[in-house]
Amino acid sequence: MAAPGEKSGGGLAAKIAEVQSFTKRLKEQIAEIKRQKQGSCLSSAADKGANGQPLAELPYPTDGSCLRVRKRLQGHFGKVYAMHWAANSKNLVSASQDGKLIIWDGHTQRKEQAIPLRSSWVMTCAYDQTDGEWVACGGLDNICSIYKINQQSVLRASKELSQHDGYLSCCRFVGKNHMLTASGDARCIHWDIETATPTLFFSEHACDCMSVAISPTDPNMFASGSVDASAKVWDLRTGKSTHTFDKYHSSDINSVAFFPEGYSVGTGSDDSSCRLFDIRCYGEVANFAADHISCGITSVGFSKSGRLLFAGYDDYVCHAWDTSSDKEPKYKLQNHENRVSCLGVTPNGHAVCTGSWDTLLKIWA
């Protein structure tokens, strides 16, 4: 007969073995769930709540009935190619192939200033985001021209940045004294505006660089999109890329935009899809495409919260995608009579402006 101590000891050992077995099974289940989550996309994760049950659909109308044209900016006589909001969310600049830059008051629809350009073949424009004293533009002349506004008349550029060997596709102010440009020569250049000289060259793209976007949280970081179907994230201090996303789009990337938190980059491509890349996991987290959409995307931009991704399309429409669901667009903004060539969300997040080849800009809210 076993002693009482031996019996209790044997029972304790069996209990410990049972707990160890349960813990092992639990760890295996956790590992399997992690593998499943890592292989899923943002939309599939957002479709279910914490309990794993499907979430109800958001009550967003798909016809865009809650987003209407509030202002109609009419003054250009040629195709509008680019627009950019000022930091005050009131003024904006637009560039058209009628050879004019126009500064608008978005609240009153008033044209505050019209700047004649040396070349009418303009492709991009930018508004100084510090004190709003400068605007810039460029195009097939290969030059970034910078104008000081708020003067009685502006007839010539205050600075001209000339170093690119191809057309200027995009330009953005970096702070007050620096400029970032992208070009058809496959390069991006960081400029010192005061001396009108390049400080760094970014030359890792294989084809035309079509768009750049400055990080909203880190002034030393920017993203670019190229005809080589790749998007890159760069460090302004080194001139080198830190991330490359080149295995996803199948055609030209025309536009890039940073997610408001600064850790993700959205892209729009001629392959009819928008994609969202996360810098932290170095991968794609969402692909916004639909079977009934078969045209190219010209421009993208995020709402202030990041919940909506606006995209301008060649078929005269601007779609707004819910970034937590890539099944169908949540809004369809259709009021233009030609290609939607550019768009921008106000810094305060209250409105989005679209520009088109129909010569008009429209502000939606």
C-alpha positions as CSV (number, residue, x, y, z in Angstrom):
1,M,0.0,0.0,0.0
2,A,1.3,3.4,-1.0
3,A,1.8,6.0,1.7
4,P,-0.6,9.0,1.8
5,G,2.2,11.3,0.7
6,E,3.1,9.2,-2.3
7,K,-0.6,9.1,-3.5
8,S,-1.0,12.9,-3.3
9,G,2.3,13.4,-5.0
10,G,1.2,11.2,-7.9
11,G,-2.0,13.2,-8.2
12,L,-0.1,16.5,-8.3
13,A,2.2,15.2,-11.1
14,A,-0.8,14.2,-13.1
15,K,-2.3,17.6,-12.6
16,I,0.9,19.3,-13.7
17,A,1.1,17.1,-16.8
18,E,-2.5,18.0,-17.7
19,V,-1.8,21.7,-17.3
20,Q,1.3,21.5,-19.4
21,S,-0.6,19.7,-22.2
22,F,-3.4,22.3,-22.1
23,T,-0.8,25.1,-22.3
24,K,0.9,23.5,-25.3
25,R,-2.4,23.2,-27.1
26,L,-3.2,26.8,-26.3
27,K,0.1,28.0,-27.7
28,E,-0.5,26.0,-30.9
29,Q,-3.9,27.6,-31.3
30,I,-2.4,31.1,-30.7
31,A,0.3,30.4,-33.3
32,E,-2.2,29.3,-35.8
33,I,-4.4,32.4,-35.3
34,K,-1.2,34.6,-35.8
35,R,-0.5,32.8,-39.0
36,Q,-4.0,33.4,-40.3
37,K,-3.9,37.1,-39.3
38,Q,-0.5,37.6,-41.0
39,G,-1.9,36.1,-44.2
40,S,-5.1,38.3,-44.2
41,C,-5.6,41.8,-45.5
42,L,-6.9,44.9,-43.8
43,S,-10.4,44.5,-45.1
44,S,-10.8,41.0,-43.9
45,A,-9.6,42.0,-40.4
46,A,-12.0,44.9,-40.3
47,D,-15.0,42.7,-41.4
48,K,-15.0,41.0,-38.0
49,G,-15.2,42.3,-34.5
50,A,-13.2,41.2,-31.4
51,N,-15.5,38.2,-31.0
52,G,-14.9,37.1,-34.6
53,Q,-18.5,37.9,-35.6
54,P,-19.1,40.0,-38.8
55,L,-19.6,43.7,-38.3
56,A,-22.6,45.5,-39.7
57,E,-22.0,47.5,-42.8
58,L,-21.4,51.2,-42.3
59,P,-24.4,53.3,-43.2
60,Y,-22.5,55.1,-46.0
61,P,-24.6,55.8,-49.2
62,T,-22.7,54.6,-52.3
63,D,-24.2,57.3,-54.5
64,G,-22.3,60.1,-52.7
65,S,-25.5,61.8,-51.7
66,C,-23.9,63.1,-48.5
67,L,-21.0,64.6,-50.5
68,R,-22.2,67.4,-52.8
69,V,-20.6,70.1,-54.9
70,R,-20.5,73.1,-52.6
71,K,-18.3,75.4,-54.7
72,R,-17.6,75.5,-58.5
73,L,-14.4,77.3,-59.4
74,Q,-14.7,78.5,-63.0
75,G,-12.0,80.6,-64.6
76,H,-9.6,78.4,-66.5
77,F,-9.9,78.1,-70.3
78,G,-7.8,74.9,-70.6
79,K,-7.4,71.5,-69.0
80,V,-6.8,71.7,-65.3
81,Y,-3.8,69.5,-64.5
82,A,-3.0,70.2,-60.9
83,M,-4.2,71.8,-57.7
84,H,-3.0,72.2,-54.1
85,W,-4.5,73.5,-50.9
86,A,-2.8,76.1,-48.7
87,A,-2.3,75.3,-45.0
88,N,-5.3,77.6,-44.1
89,S,-7.7,75.2,-45.9
90,K,-9.2,78.3,-47.5
91,N,-7.0,79.2,-50.4
92,L,-5.8,76.9,-53.2
93,V,-3.7,77.1,-56.3
94,S,-4.6,75.5,-59.7
95,A,-2.5,75.0,-62.8
96,S,-4.0,74.8,-66.3
97,Q,-2.8,74.4,-69.8
98,D,-4.3,77.8,-70.6
99,G,-0.9,79.0,-69.3
100,K,-2.2,80.4,-65.9
101,L,-1.8,79.7,-62.3
102,I,-4.8,80.9,-60.3
103,I,-5.0,81.5,-56.6
104,W,-8.6,80.9,-55.4
105,D,-10.5,81.7,-52.3
106,G,-12.3,78.4,-51.8
107,H,-14.9,79.9,-49.5
108,T,-16.1,82.6,-51.9
109,Q,-15.1,81.1,-55.2
110,R,-13.2,84.3,-55.9
111,K,-10.1,84.4,-58.1
112,E,-7.5,86.3,-55.9
113,Q,-4.7,86.2,-58.4
114,A,-3.8,85.0,-61.9
115,I,-0.2,84.3,-62.7
116,P,0.8,84.1,-66.4
117,L,3.3,81.3,-67.0
118,R,6.3,81.2,-69.4
119,S,5.2,77.8,-70.6
120,S,1.6,76.7,-70.9
121,W,2.5,73.1,-70.7
122,V,2.3,72.9,-66.9
123,M,1.8,69.6,-65.1
124,T,2.1,70.4,-61.4
125,C,1.7,73.1,-58.8
126,A,2.3,73.5,-55.1
127,Y,1.3,75.9,-52.3
128,D,3.8,76.9,-49.6
129,Q,2.5,75.3,-46.4
130,T,4.2,77.6,-43.9
131,D,3.1,81.2,-44.3
132,G,1.4,80.9,-47.7
133,E,3.6,83.4,-49.5
134,W,4.8,81.2,-52.3
135,V,3.5,79.0,-55.0
136,A,5.4,76.8,-57.5
137,C,4.7,75.0,-60.7
138,G,6.5,73.1,-63.5
139,G,5.9,71.0,-66.6
140,L,7.3,70.3,-70.0
141,D,9.8,73.2,-69.6
142,N,11.8,71.0,-67.1
143,I,11.9,73.9,-64.6
144,C,10.3,74.4,-61.2
145,S,9.2,78.1,-61.1
146,I,8.5,79.7,-57.8
147,Y,6.4,82.8,-57.5
148,K,5.9,85.2,-54.5
149,I,2.2,86.0,-54.3
150,N,0.1,88.6,-52.3
151,Q,1.6,91.3,-54.6
152,Q,-0.3,93.6,-56.8
153,S,0.9,91.7,-59.9
154,V,3.1,88.7,-60.5
155,L,4.7,88.7,-64.0
156,R,7.8,86.6,-63.5
157,A,9.2,83.9,-61.2
158,S,11.2,84.8,-58.2
159,K,13.2,81.6,-58.4
160,E,13.7,79.0,-61.1
161,L,15.1,75.6,-60.2
162,S,16.7,74.1,-63.3
163,Q,18.6,70.7,-63.2
164,H,16.1,68.1,-64.4
165,D,16.6,66.5,-67.8
166,G,12.9,65.7,-68.2
167,Y,9.5,67.2,-67.6
168,L,8.6,68.2,-64.1
169,S,5.7,65.9,-62.9
170,C,5.4,67.0,-59.3
171,C,6.7,69.5,-56.8
172,R,6.2,70.1,-53.1
173,F,7.6,72.6,-50.6
174,V,9.6,71.1,-47.7
175,G,9.3,73.7,-45.0
176,K,9.8,77.3,-46.1
177,N,13.3,77.1,-47.7
178,H,13.4,73.8,-49.5
179,M,11.6,72.2,-52.5
180,L,11.2,68.6,-53.6
181,T,10.7,67.9,-57.3
182,A,10.0,64.7,-59.3
183,S,10.7,64.4,-63.0
184,G,10.5,62.3,-66.2
185,D,14.2,61.9,-65.9
186,A,13.4,59.2,-63.2
187,R,14.9,61.4,-60.5
188,C,13.7,63.4,-57.5
189,I,15.7,66.4,-56.4
190,H,15.8,68.2,-53.0
191,W,16.5,71.9,-53.5
192,D,17.7,74.9,-51.5
193,I,15.3,77.6,-52.7
194,E,17.4,80.5,-51.6
195,T,20.4,79.5,-53.7
196,A,18.4,77.6,-56.3
197,T,20.8,74.7,-56.1
198,P,20.2,70.9,-55.6
199,T,21.2,69.5,-52.2
200,L,20.4,65.8,-52.9
201,F,19.5,63.6,-55.8
202,F,17.3,60.5,-55.5
203,S,18.0,58.3,-58.5
204,E,16.8,54.7,-57.8
205,H,13.7,54.7,-60.0
206,A,14.1,53.0,-63.4
207,C,11.5,55.2,-65.3
208,D,9.7,58.5,-65.0
209,C,8.9,59.6,-61.5
210,M,5.3,60.8,-61.4
211,S,4.5,61.9,-57.9
212,V,6.0,62.7,-54.5
213,A,4.4,63.1,-51.1
214,I,5.9,64.5,-47.9
215,S,5.3,62.5,-44.7
216,P,2.8,64.4,-42.4
217,T,4.7,63.3,-39.3
218,D,8.4,63.1,-40.3
219,P,9.8,66.0,-42.4
220,N,12.8,63.8,-43.3
221,M,10.7,61.2,-45.1
222,F,8.9,61.3,-48.4
223,A,7.3,58.8,-50.8
224,S,7.4,58.6,-54.6
225,G,5.6,56.7,-57.4
226,S,7.0,55.9,-60.8
227,V,6.2,54.6,-64.3
228,D,8.3,51.6,-63.3
229,A,5.3,50.4,-61.2
230,S,7.1,50.9,-57.9
231,A,6.6,53.1,-54.9
232,K,9.5,54.1,-52.7
233,V,9.9,55.7,-49.3
234,W,13.0,57.9,-49.0
235,D,15.2,59.4,-46.3
236,L,15.8,63.1,-47.1
237,R,19.0,63.1,-45.1
238,T,20.7,60.3,-47.0
239,G,19.4,60.4,-50.5
240,K,18.6,56.7,-50.3
241,S,15.3,54.8,-50.3
242,T,14.3,52.9,-47.1
243,H,11.4,50.9,-48.6
244,T,10.5,49.7,-52.1
245,F,7.1,48.3,-53.0
246,D,7.5,46.9,-56.5
247,K,5.7,43.6,-56.7
248,Y,2.1,44.8,-56.5
249,H,1.0,47.2,-59.3
250,S,1.1,46.0,-62.9
251,S,1.3,49.5,-64.5
252,D,2.4,53.1,-64.0
253,I,1.9,54.6,-60.5
254,N,0.6,58.1,-61.1
255,S,0.0,59.3,-57.6
256,V,1.1,58.7,-54.0
257,A,-0.2,60.0,-50.6
258,F,0.7,59.4,-47.0
259,F,-1.8,58.0,-44.6
260,P,-2.3,60.7,-41.9
261,E,-0.4,58.7,-39.2
262,G,2.6,58.6,-41.4
263,Y,3.2,54.8,-41.3
264,S,1.4,53.9,-44.6
265,V,1.5,55.0,-48.2
266,G,-1.4,55.0,-50.6
267,T,-0.9,54.7,-54.4
268,G,-3.0,55.1,-57.5
269,S,-2.1,53.3,-60.8
270,D,-3.0,52.9,-64.4
271,D,-3.9,49.3,-63.6
272,S,-7.2,50.6,-62.1
273,S,-6.2,49.9,-58.5
274,C,-5.3,51.9,-55.4
275,R,-3.1,50.1,-52.9
276,L,-2.2,50.8,-49.3
277,F,1.3,49.8,-48.1
278,D,2.4,49.7,-44.5
279,I,6.0,50.8,-43.8
280,R,6.3,48.9,-40.6
281,C,5.4,45.4,-42.0
282,Y,7.0,46.3,-45.4
283,G,3.9,45.0,-47.3
284,E,0.6,45.6,-48.8
285,V,-2.4,45.8,-46.4
286,A,-5.2,46.7,-48.9
287,N,-6.0,46.6,-52.6
288,F,-8.8,48.9,-53.7
289,A,-10.2,47.7,-57.0
290,A,-13.5,46.7,-58.5
291,D,-14.5,44.6,-61.6
292,H,-16.6,47.5,-63.0
293,I,-13.7,50.0,-62.8
294,S,-11.3,49.5,-65.7
295,C,-9.7,52.9,-66.2
296,G,-6.5,54.5,-64.8
297,I,-6.2,56.5,-61.6
298,T,-4.7,60.0,-61.8
299,S,-4.6,61.1,-58.2
300,V,-5.2,59.9,-54.6
301,G,-5.6,61.6,-51.2
302,F,-6.7,60.6,-47.7
303,S,-9.4,62.1,-45.5
304,K,-8.0,63.7,-42.3
305,S,-8.9,60.6,-40.2
306,G,-7.6,58.2,-42.9
307,R,-11.0,56.5,-43.1
308,L,-11.5,57.5,-46.7
309,L,-9.2,57.2,-49.7
310,F,-10.2,59.5,-52.5
311,A,-9.1,58.6,-56.0
312,G,-9.6,60.4,-59.3
313,Y,-10.3,58.3,-62.4
314,D,-10.0,58.7,-66.2
315,D,-13.7,58.0,-66.6
316,Y,-14.7,61.4,-65.1
317,V,-15.4,60.1,-61.6
318,C,-13.9,60.4,-58.2
319,H,-14.4,57.4,-56.0
320,A,-14.0,57.4,-52.2
321,W,-12.9,54.0,-50.7
322,D,-13.4,53.0,-47.1
323,T,-9.9,52.0,-46.1
324,S,-11.2,49.3,-43.8
325,S,-13.1,47.6,-46.7
326,D,-11.8,47.2,-50.2
327,K,-14.9,45.5,-51.7
328,E,-16.6,48.5,-53.3
329,P,-16.2,52.3,-53.2
330,K,-18.3,54.0,-50.5
331,Y,-18.8,57.2,-52.4
332,K,-19.1,58.0,-56.1
333,L,-18.5,61.7,-56.9
334,Q,-19.6,62.2,-60.5
335,N,-20.1,65.7,-61.7
336,H,-17.2,66.4,-64.1
337,E,-17.5,66.1,-67.9
338,N,-13.9,65.0,-68.5
339,R,-11.0,63.2,-66.8
340,V,-10.5,64.0,-63.1
341,S,-6.8,65.0,-63.3
342,C,-6.1,66.0,-59.7
343,L,-7.6,66.2,-56.2
344,G,-6.8,67.4,-52.7
345,V,-8.3,67.2,-49.2
346,T,-8.1,70.4,-47.1
347,P,-5.6,70.2,-44.2
348,N,-8.5,70.6,-41.8
349,G,-10.4,67.7,-43.4
350,H,-13.6,69.6,-44.1
351,A,-13.7,69.3,-47.9
352,V,-12.1,67.7,-51.0
353,C,-11.4,69.5,-54.3
354,T,-11.3,67.8,-57.7
355,G,-9.9,69.3,-60.8
356,S,-10.7,68.1,-64.3
357,W,-9.9,68.4,-68.0
358,D,-13.3,70.0,-68.3
359,T,-11.5,73.3,-67.1
360,L,-13.4,73.3,-63.7
361,L,-12.5,72.7,-60.1
362,K,-15.2,71.5,-57.7
363,I,-15.2,71.5,-53.9
364,W,-17.2,68.7,-52.3
365,A,-18.3,68.6,-48.7
